[in-house]
């Protein structure tokens, strides 16, 4: 199995351009053999928004433009794709992850359960965790602040997740973020695919350092702090120590 994390900084409030970039980046990962491709949180819009009205024009349903753009890529390369987006359900907005299966079908949507303060200005919290049996093992999704929720790791353990697609906009806080992620993931054991953004968005900055961690918490791939980048790990090679 090959896992891919895409580090990407979307052009703020330009979802058409962002989708075009994501098509290229996901396609690159697929062409290199990725079975699962994970993209950042809110990868079509950027993260910092003052209220729901500012985001409303960029919000979309699950089967909307982002799905329509990436579904053919997933089907072409027979890879699962997980990408963060602003989901609209009626008049409600959610910070969600879109899950596309290897046939290009809509496998599900996960709405972030534990909101950060910057989400609370516009998003409603999700209520349900996501886990799905796939040809890649049992796949779960988490979005950024979810990792600070003890219920998230409890879910991973109790629902026997084997791979986590982690879409994030993790802030630059001057800490060793990989060490922190490993600490938060105890006592779960599985593959952790973290796709982050980078650089400034208004008054805050994101730390980059997208990574793929193995079930022992070892770093198998790590991005630069400031670059769009595709990380790829062959789990079989990693297990064999190559």
Order of alpha helices (4+ residues) and beta strands (2+ residues): beta-alpha-beta-alpha-alpha-beta-beta-beta-beta-beta-alpha-beta-alpha-beta-beta-beta-beta-beta-beta-alpha
